[in-house]
Amino acid sequence: MARNIGSHYTTHRVLGRGSAGTVWLGEGPEGPVAVKVLREDLAADPDLAERFAHERHALLGLEHPNIVGVRDLVIGGPDARDIALVMDLVRGPDLRSHLERERRLAPRDAVAITADVAGALAVAHAAGIVHRDVKPENILLDTTGPGTRALLTDFGVAKLIDEPRHGGKGGVVGTPDYVAPEIVEGLPPRAAVDIYALVTVLYELLAGFTPFGGGHPGAVLRRQVTEKAAELPGIPGELWELIQQCLAKAPASRLRAVELASRLRELLPRLDGLPPLDIGDPDPGDGPPRAAAAAGADAAGDAGEEASGAPPRAAVPLVRGAAPDSERVTHTRMRVPDAAELAGGAHGTARTIRAPGQPRAGSARHGAAARRRRRLAATAAAVVGVGAVGGWLLFSGGGDSADGRAPVPPAVVVPGGERPDEPVVP
């Protein structure tokens, strides 16, 4: 049903729904447009309307071939409660839909898309704008030209909705699979959070799943802070080093957007002819689909995908890796990783990459490891106990006391918390 937005635009049908609002196909004075109408509960907030009005110039001023341009900002409507962004209409799917259809992309295609988006981020960051919600749903693919062109949309929306004074809850805002560690740890978002999210998208385009996704959102956020991404086999070492550097826990270690775009484009000739990676898919029993794991994901859109029979998104098992990352580098260390760290593989990752047909770690092996750990702990406790008694004997002289009586060992508290009347010798 047609609906008027402001005095110049009319919407006709829904193109998609997200966590912040609904995108409509619309018509304006200059032809077809896409109109993003914010949710009614957001539009009813007078502070939010004021923030959008304040940022109008910034939202309308971002121009780049890989940015979905904002043509107009509408505040008010027939019921004086609409807040809508009028944007260029991109004829093509979003990256999420494309990825669900293709499962994995060839390395050259994945890197070309990522380079396009990095170029868009470079322009935004130069203007002082941080996107804060880079993910496949916010990357559109224009298929009308001779080649596919990736465009980033929804600039500024996450920032405006998540102003500190809005709600006052102080929680983590975003989709957990793409949230940078410093956001989890409470630091304000800078340009580096967009780099982390974008390279997480690159990893997903190559592997078919995100490096730290799967399971409860809280577990995903924990992995973002404490674990390293599993290395992807079958890609040039230089590309893996770049991915690893941009997934560094320390924001200062990551490349800037302009550097990332340049490095990725330099790699494109080396990726010609490489097929999509041939690695094992997550097992069905390893965890819920990624859509269910991502708090803050577009619930309405996910419901539409389920109803349409779209394939489930990849899941990563909710288990700890073989070895925890005891030397984790968080934002508190703020240093650039050395060459040895960049060349390292997966340590403490939520999922270890395996080739097709390679058996996954079985419960029997993990059970045996647990039993070995318990035996080791029991042995250590026994050694500590013997050492304590030996140390007491040493300091007491190892023999009779000065008055000729045998030394009395220290009293031991018996189970139940009561102290016996007579000392108890272990």
Secondary structure, 3 states (H helix, E strand, C coil): CCEEECCCEEEEEEEEECCCEEEEEEEECCEEEEEEEECHHHHCCHHHHHHHHHCHHHHHHCCCCCECCEEEEEECCCCCCCEEEEECCCCCCEHHHHHHHHCCCCHHHHHHHHHHHHHHHHHHHHCCCCCCCCCHHHEEEECCCCCCEEEECCCCHHHHHCCCCCCCCCCCCCCHHHCCHHHHCCCCCCHHHHHHHHHHHHHHHHHCCCCCCCCCHHHHHHHHHHCCCCCCCCCCHHHHHHHHHHCCCCHHHCCCHHHHHHHHHHHHHHHCCCCCCCCCCCCHHHCCCHHHHCCCCCHHHHHHHHHCCCCCCCCCCCCCCCCCCCCCCCCCCCCCCCHHHHHCCCCCCCCCCCCCCCCCCCHHHHHHHHHHHHHHHHHHHHHHHHHHHHHHHHHCCCCCCCCCCCCCCCCCCCCCCCCCCCCCCC
